[in-house]
Amino acid sequence: MLVSVVIPVYNEISTLAEILRRVTAVDFPKELVIVDDCSRDGSRELLQRLATEGLSVIGGTPKNRNELRIIFQEQNQGKGAALRRGFSESMGDIVIVQDADLEYDPRDIPRVIQPIIDGDADVVFGSRFTGTPRRVLYFWHSVINNVLTTLSNMTSNLNLTDMETCYKAFRAEVIRSVDVEEDRFGFEPEITAKVARGGWRVFEVPISYHGRTYEEGKKIGWKDGVRALYVIGKYALKR
C-alpha cells in the first residue's frame, strides 16, 4: 500500500533537508509529493537539486520505497493551494499531510494511517492534546485552538480534540473527491467540515508535537484565526 506524503513548502530552508531525511527514514512504502509555494530563501533551489540528483542531495538513510514528485508553484498562493495541487498529483492509496518544519514527527505517520490500513477509518486526525509528549508554548494559541475546534465540532457534529492539526490522513478516494477551495490555513476547518458532510468514518489518534516559536519560523497568525472563524461559519451555512 503506497502512502502519499504531501509536503507544502514555503521558505523552510532551515528545516527542509532534515524533515525530508526524517520522512524517508520511516519504514513504509511512500511517495513524497513536495509542493514549493514559490519560496525565496533557498528552499526552491534545494528542491530543484533534489529533483535532478535524487535523495543523495539530503543524505540520511532512506528506508523502504521512496518516490519523489516535486512541484513548483509559479506564484505564492498559500498552504491550502499547495495542498490542493499536491492532492491532485498524488498517486498513493493513502494521502497524509506533512508540514515542512520539524513540529510534527514523521515517526508518528504509521500510527496515524493504521486505522485506514485496518479498514476502520476513511479519515484520521492526529491529535496533539491526547496524552503524548508536546512542547509547552503559547497559552493563547491553545485557547484559540480549543475555541476553533469546539466551534467546528458544533457545526460538524464531530467530537475532535484537535481540528487544526497538520496530520490529517485520508483514503485516496476521499481526498480526491473533495474540492479544496481555501488557499491558506482555512484549509483545516474547510476539510473538517467537508469530511463531516461526506459522512466518512473519522478516527483520531495521539501524536507528539514539537511546536516552534515565531523566532524559529512559525507562520500562522491572528489573521488566520479570524479566517478560520469565517470558514467555520461559511461551511456551517452550506450544510
C-alpha positions as CSV (number, residue, x, y, z in Angstrom):
1,M,0.0,0.0,0.0
2,L,1.6,3.2,-1.2
3,V,1.3,6.3,1.1
4,S,1.5,9.8,-0.5
5,V,3.1,12.2,1.9
6,V,2.1,15.7,0.7
7,I,4.5,18.4,1.9
8,P,3.8,22.1,1.3
9,V,6.9,24.2,1.4
10,Y,7.3,27.9,1.8
11,N,10.6,29.4,2.9
12,E,11.7,26.4,5.1
13,I,15.4,26.1,4.1
14,S,16.5,25.8,7.8
15,T,14.4,22.6,8.3
16,L,13.6,21.2,4.8
17,A,16.5,18.8,4.4
18,E,16.1,17.4,7.9
19,I,12.3,16.8,7.6
20,L,12.9,15.0,4.3
21,R,15.6,12.9,5.9
22,R,13.1,12.0,8.7
23,V,10.3,11.2,6.3
24,T,12.4,9.0,4.1
25,A,13.8,7.2,7.1
26,V,10.4,5.9,8.2
27,D,9.9,2.3,7.1
28,F,6.9,2.2,4.8
29,P,6.4,2.5,1.0
30,K,5.7,6.1,0.1
31,E,5.9,8.9,-2.4
32,L,6.9,12.4,-1.3
33,V,4.7,14.9,-3.1
34,I,6.6,18.2,-2.3
35,V,4.9,21.4,-3.4
36,D,7.1,24.5,-3.3
37,D,4.9,27.6,-2.9
38,C,7.4,30.0,-4.6
39,S,10.0,30.0,-1.8
40,R,12.6,32.7,-1.9
41,D,15.0,31.5,0.8
42,G,16.8,28.7,-1.0
43,S,14.2,26.0,-0.5
44,R,13.3,26.1,-4.2
45,E,16.9,25.7,-5.2
46,L,17.4,22.7,-2.9
47,L,14.3,21.1,-4.3
48,Q,15.5,21.7,-7.9
49,R,18.7,19.8,-7.0
50,L,16.6,17.1,-5.3
51,A,14.5,16.7,-8.5
52,T,17.6,16.2,-10.7
53,E,20.0,14.4,-8.4
54,G,17.7,12.4,-6.1
55,L,17.8,11.7,-2.4
56,S,21.5,11.7,-2.2
57,V,21.3,15.5,-2.0
58,I,19.9,15.4,1.5
59,G,21.8,12.4,2.8
60,G,20.4,10.3,5.6
61,T,19.3,6.6,5.4
62,P,16.1,6.2,3.4
63,K,14.1,3.0,4.1
64,N,11.7,1.1,2.0
65,R,10.3,2.6,-1.2
66,N,10.7,6.4,-1.6
67,E,9.4,8.1,-4.8
68,L,9.8,11.8,-5.4
69,R,7.3,14.1,-7.0
70,I,8.4,17.7,-6.8
71,I,6.1,20.5,-7.9
72,F,6.9,24.2,-8.2
73,Q,4.1,26.8,-7.9
74,E,4.7,29.8,-10.2
75,Q,3.5,32.2,-7.5
76,N,2.9,32.1,-3.8
77,Q,-0.7,31.1,-3.1
78,G,-0.8,29.6,0.4
79,K,-0.8,26.3,2.2
80,G,-4.3,25.3,1.1
81,A,-3.4,25.9,-2.6
82,A,-0.2,23.9,-2.3
83,L,-2.1,21.0,-0.7
84,R,-4.8,21.2,-3.4
85,R,-2.1,20.8,-6.0
86,G,-0.4,18.1,-4.1
87,F,-3.5,16.0,-3.6
88,S,-4.3,16.2,-7.3
89,E,-0.8,15.0,-8.2
90,S,-0.6,12.2,-5.6
91,M,-0.7,8.5,-6.7
92,G,-0.9,6.7,-3.3
93,D,-3.6,4.6,-1.7
94,I,-3.4,6.8,1.4
95,V,-2.7,10.5,1.5
96,I,-1.3,12.4,4.5
97,V,-0.2,16.0,5.1
98,Q,3.3,16.6,6.5
99,D,4.5,20.2,7.3
100,A,8.0,21.1,6.2
101,D,9.1,22.3,9.6
102,L,10.0,20.0,12.5
103,E,6.9,20.4,14.6
104,Y,5.4,17.0,13.6
105,D,7.4,13.8,13.8
106,P,7.2,11.5,10.7
107,R,7.7,8.5,13.0
108,D,4.1,9.1,14.0
109,I,2.8,8.6,10.5
110,P,2.4,4.8,10.8
111,R,0.3,5.3,13.9
112,V,-1.9,7.9,12.1
113,I,-2.5,5.8,9.0
114,Q,-3.1,2.5,10.8
115,P,-6.9,2.8,11.3
116,I,-7.2,3.3,7.5
117,I,-4.9,0.3,6.8
118,D,-7.1,-1.8,9.2
119,G,-10.2,-0.8,7.3
120,D,-11.7,1.0,10.3
121,A,-11.4,4.7,9.1
122,D,-11.7,6.8,6.0
123,V,-10.0,9.8,7.6
124,V,-7.7,10.1,10.6
125,F,-6.7,13.2,12.6
126,G,-3.6,13.2,14.7
127,S,-4.3,14.9,18.0
128,R,-1.6,16.9,19.9
129,F,-3.8,17.0,23.0
130,T,-4.4,13.4,24.0
131,G,-1.5,12.4,26.2
132,T,1.7,12.3,24.2
133,P,4.8,14.5,24.6
134,R,4.5,18.0,23.3
135,R,6.5,21.2,23.6
136,V,4.9,23.7,26.0
137,L,4.4,27.0,24.3
138,Y,1.8,29.8,23.8
139,F,-1.2,29.7,26.2
140,W,-3.4,31.9,23.9
141,H,-2.7,29.7,20.9
142,S,-4.1,26.7,22.9
143,V,-7.1,28.7,23.9
144,I,-7.8,29.8,20.3
145,N,-7.2,26.3,19.1
146,N,-9.8,24.9,21.6
147,V,-12.3,27.6,20.6
148,L,-11.9,26.9,16.9
149,T,-12.1,23.1,17.5
150,T,-15.2,23.5,19.7
151,L,-17.0,25.7,17.1
152,S,-16.0,23.3,14.3
153,N,-17.4,20.4,16.3
154,M,-20.6,22.3,17.0
155,T,-21.2,22.8,13.3
156,S,-19.9,19.5,12.0
157,N,-21.3,17.3,14.8
158,L,-17.8,15.7,15.3
159,N,-16.1,15.4,18.7
160,L,-12.5,16.1,17.7
161,T,-9.9,17.4,20.2
162,D,-7.6,19.0,17.6
163,M,-9.2,20.3,14.4
164,E,-6.2,22.4,13.5
165,T,-3.7,19.6,13.5
166,C,-1.4,19.2,10.5
167,Y,-1.6,15.4,10.5
168,K,-4.7,14.5,8.5
169,A,-4.7,11.2,6.6
170,F,-7.3,10.1,4.0
171,R,-8.1,7.2,1.9
172,A,-7.1,8.5,-1.5
173,E,-10.7,8.3,-2.9
174,V,-11.9,10.5,-0.1
175,I,-9.4,13.4,-0.5
176,R,-9.6,13.3,-4.3
177,S,-13.4,13.7,-4.2
178,V,-13.1,16.9,-2.1
179,D,-12.9,20.2,-3.8
180,V,-10.5,22.2,-1.7
181,E,-11.3,25.9,-2.0
182,E,-9.3,27.6,0.7
183,D,-5.9,28.8,-0.3
184,R,-4.3,29.4,3.2
185,F,-4.8,28.0,6.7
186,G,-8.5,28.0,6.2
187,F,-7.9,24.6,4.7
188,E,-8.1,23.0,8.2
189,P,-11.7,23.9,9.1
190,E,-12.8,23.5,5.5
191,I,-11.6,20.0,5.1
192,T,-13.1,19.1,8.5
193,A,-16.5,20.4,7.5
194,K,-16.4,18.6,4.2
195,V,-15.3,15.3,5.7
196,A,-18.1,15.5,8.2
197,R,-20.6,16.4,5.5
198,G,-19.4,13.4,3.5
199,G,-20.3,11.0,6.3
200,W,-16.9,9.3,6.2
201,R,-15.6,7.4,9.2
202,V,-13.3,9.7,11.2
203,F,-10.7,8.5,13.8
204,E,-8.3,10.4,16.0
205,V,-5.0,9.1,17.3
206,P,-2.4,10.7,19.6
207,I,0.7,12.3,18.2
208,S,3.7,14.1,19.6
209,Y,4.2,17.8,19.0
210,H,7.4,19.9,18.9
211,G,6.0,23.4,18.4
212,R,8.2,26.3,17.3
213,T,8.2,29.9,18.2
214,Y,7.8,32.8,15.7
215,E,11.5,33.4,16.0
216,E,12.0,29.9,14.8
217,G,9.8,30.5,11.8
218,K,6.2,29.8,12.8
219,K,3.9,31.4,10.2
220,I,0.3,31.2,11.4
221,G,-1.0,34.4,13.0
222,W,-4.2,36.0,14.3
223,K,-5.5,36.8,10.8
224,D,-5.5,33.1,10.1
225,G,-7.6,32.6,13.3
226,V,-10.1,35.1,12.1
227,R,-10.2,33.4,8.7
228,A,-10.8,30.1,10.4
229,L,-13.8,31.5,12.2
230,Y,-15.2,32.8,8.9
231,V,-14.6,29.4,7.2
232,I,-16.3,27.5,10.0
233,G,-19.4,29.8,9.7
234,K,-19.3,29.6,5.9
235,Y,-19.4,25.8,5.7
236,A,-21.9,25.6,8.5
237,L,-24.3,27.6,6.4
238,K,-23.6,25.4,3.4
239,R,-24.7,22.2,5.3
